Amino acid sequence: MVSKPVIFSYIASFILIWGCKSKTEQLENSENTKTESPQKPPVKVPEGMVWIPGGDFMQGAVPNDKMAMGHEKPAHKVHVDGFFMDIHEVTNAEFAKFVEETGYVTVAEREIDWEEMKKQLPAGTEKPHDSILQPGSLIFKKTKSSVPNLYDYSQWWEWKIGADWKHPNGPESTIEGKDDHPVVHIAFEDALAYCEWAGRRLPTEAEWEYAARGGSTDSKFSWGDDISRLSTHANSWEGEFPVENTMKDGFERRAPVMSYPKNGFGLYDMAGNVWEWTNDWYNTNYYKELASNNDIAQNPQGATSAFNPNNPYAKEKVIKGGSFLCSASYCASYRISARMATSPDSGQEHLGFRTVLSE
């Protein structure tokens, strides 16, 4: 059985914003370069998807991105074949249909197996009380005052018993009336199960990043380089994180899918709203290995194994896109090249997914 984090100091190190960092400087504007017009799809486009034409691009941080982190470098040349991609994140309604037809139970809803969990914790970690080892997930909570240390994630994350995809903010919450919101509290195996049912798969990191660019070769964001357009193009945190969200973009937490303009390929929410799973293992050496080959990487499938020196106890997957918690003062993960590592058994209220389909 898949394990679930309980002791918060370790939960935070497994799942959270490793790919984010504090920042004070403004992102600069630059001109965008467009690739050729999209090629026509080889077959009829499945409902709810768009055709992403194959092509070459530089994966990783663009030269003018001052906020790029080390694990987004070095940029390396990649080729991806064409594929279909969901125009938006999988919604509550879509996931509910899957559950209704299959009876699937998500990781956040299952009983916790301590023997499995402790394999991902430091040796000698004491077992928590049984009252704590209950099904649940991580939810965000505002702080009452400014946070001097933005790397202490425990200040704004809480393990909530009873939190799951049907109760995204805890057992008293509901998704009623939110059919068009992205489904969250989805662990990696939950996303894979949905893909198997739908006859699709998760995107590779390279496919996701290529699609997010929307035909642009050197933009920092899915809409270009103008940071002043953030609130009109992405659901992110506006104001002092994690104290006050001014909701300049219209939402405090998750927004309905397609609430913001689509990118050049016709995709919505490729920045902000919720993080999205990719199929790739997270390995801090992977980009360096690809760049050292000096060849175009053909349809890269990610690292063969996981490696993160900052979190040696858990094997992690790459997630992309940022979320409604990404703030201009704290996290710049609404940038295209931004990436984060998270444990496959982790579901949080800002993590969802979308699917792809090869021709």
Secondary structure, DSSP 8 states (H G I E B T S, - for coil): ------SHHHHHHHHS-TT-----S--------B-------SS---TTEEEE--EEEEES--TT-TT--GGG-S-EEEEE--EEEESS--BHHHHHHHHHHH----GGGS---HHHHGGGS-TT-----TTTSSSEEEEE---SS--S-TT-GGGTEEEEET-BTTBTTSTT---TT-TTSB--S--HHHHHHHHHHHT-B---HHHHHHHHHTTBSS-SBTTBS-GGGHHHH-B-B-SSTTT----TTS-SS---TT-S---TTS---SSBSSEEEEEEE-BTTHHHHHHHT-S-EES---BSS-B-TT-TTS--EEEES--TT-BTTT--TTSTT-EEEE-TT--BTTEE---EEE-
